Amino acid sequence: MSTDEADLTKRLEEEGDIAADYLEELLDIVDLGGEFEIDVERDRATVEIVDEEDERELRRLVGRDGSVLDALQELTRLAVQNKTGERSRLMLDVAGHRKAQRARLAAIAEEGVTRVQVTGEPVRLEPMNPFERKVCHDVVAAAGLYSDSEGTPPHRRVVIFLEPPVDNEASEDLED
């Protein structure tokens, strides 16, 4: 591991620690238990809150379609930024919600990849948020195909191609 990689890993681990401290205080306020699993994945800090004994109570922090989790992630990113002075791309998961979501999205993207490989025609997936699109882009890239995003939120979607797209004006989904 190079010095730069070691420095980045150390900085991201510190982000995870700051996030866990912030979230621990929050859980105390709302009287919820939970353990924190801190890691570094793909150049970003990840924190997962788990509670083997009372996962149902913890799922209140996920909310309908992950809306509470998304808001909690943004608040946690802001808390990290407040301490470090730098924007955080931290990913937060609660009770395995994002892990399950990633698996579901990977299956959708893999199905799209298969359709493109069979037909040779581009496949447009359903509209998704930035996190969901990023998961799909990663699956497509791992399969050796190409993808881009088109449309405007909330109707922005991933398009899968056999060959690189000719018009590459759409931006990458890196904000999440």
N, C-alpha and C positions, 0 to 999 in steps of 0.2 A: 504494500500500500504506500503510495507516494505521500509526501508531506501535505500536499494540497488536499488529497483525499482524506487523510487523517484529520486535518483541520476541519474539513466540511463535516465529517462524521461526528467529531466532537461538538461542533456548533449545533448540529441537528439533535444530538442527544441532550444538549442543554435546553433546546427548545422543548423537547419532550418532557424534561423535568419541570420546566416552568409551567407548561400546560397542565401537567398532572397536579402540581401544587394548586393552581387556580381551580381546577375541576374538583379537587378534594375539598376545598373551602365551599364551593358551590353545593356539592353533595351534602356537606354538613348542614348547610342552611336549609335545604329542602328535605333533610332527614332521610337520605337514601344511602345505602351502603354500596360498596363496590371496590374492586381491586383494579389497579392500573397496569397495563402491559405497554411498555414503551419500546419502540423499535425505530429503525431507520430503513425505509424502503424506497428505492428509486429516487434517491436524492431528496427525500423529504422525511420529516419526523412523523411518526404515527403513534397515536395513543388510542388504546382500546379500554373501555370500562367494562368489566365483567363482574358478575355476581352469580356464582353457581347456585347459591341458596335461594335467591329471590330475583330471578331474571325478569319475571313479570313486572315487578315494581320498577325495575331499571328501564324497561321498555317505554315507560312514560316519557323518558328523555329522547325517544326516537320520534314520537308523534306520528300523525297521519302522513303517510308517504315520505317519512323522514324529514318533515318540515321543522320539527323542533331540533332534531340532530343538526340540520344545516345551520340553523340559527346559533346553536350552541357552539358549533365548529367556528363560525365567524367570530363570536365573542371570545373564544379561546385564542384564535389567531390574533385578535386585537390585544389581548392580555399579553401574549408573547411579544408582539411588536412593541408594546408599551415598555416592556422590560429590556428588550434587546436593541430597540431603535431600528430594526429591520423588518420588512414584510415577511410574514411566515406563510408557508404553503402547507402547514401541518394538516394531516388528515386525522379526523376523529371518528371512532366507531364506538357504538354502544350495543352491547349484547349481541355482537356478530351481525348487526343489520347490514352494514356496508359489505361485509364479506359475502353474505347471501345475495345481496344485490349484484355484486361483481360476478358471481357465478351465473346468475340469471342473464346478465348482460353479455357475458362471454358466450353463452349458449346462443343467444340471438345473433351476435356478430359471427359466430362460427357457421350458423345456418346461412347467413348472408354470404359469407365467403364461399361456402359450398355451391350456392346458387350461381354466383359469379363464375366460379370455376367450370360449372356445367354448361351454362348458357353463354358465357363470354360477355354478357350484358351487364351494365352497372346496376347495382341494387341500392335502393333508397330505404333506409330504416325509418322507423317512426321518430317523430320529434323527441328530443331528449335534452336534459340539462347538461351543463359542461362536464360534470363528473361522469355522467353516463356516456357521453360522447367520447371522453378520454379513454374510458375502459374499452370501448368498441374500437377506437383507433389503434390502441395497443394490440388487441387481438388480431386485427387485420394486418398490421405490420409484422407480427410474429408469424403469420401465415404466408408472408412474402407478397402480399397484394398491396394495393394502394387505397387510401381513403382521403376524403376531404369533407368539410362541413359546408352545408348550404342553407340559406334561409336566415331569417332573423328570429331571435327569441320571442316568444316561447315555441316557435315552430322550426327551430334550427335542428337539422338532422344530419346524420352521417350518410355519405354515399360511398359505396365500395366499388372499386374498379380493378380490372385485370391488369391494365397498363396505367402508367401515371396519367392523371387528368391533364388535358390540354390547357384549360383555363384554370389556373391555380390562384384565384383571387381570394378564396375563403381563408380566414385565419385559422391557425391551429388552436386547439382547445387546451391551453396549458395553464389557465388560471386556477384550475382545481387540482 
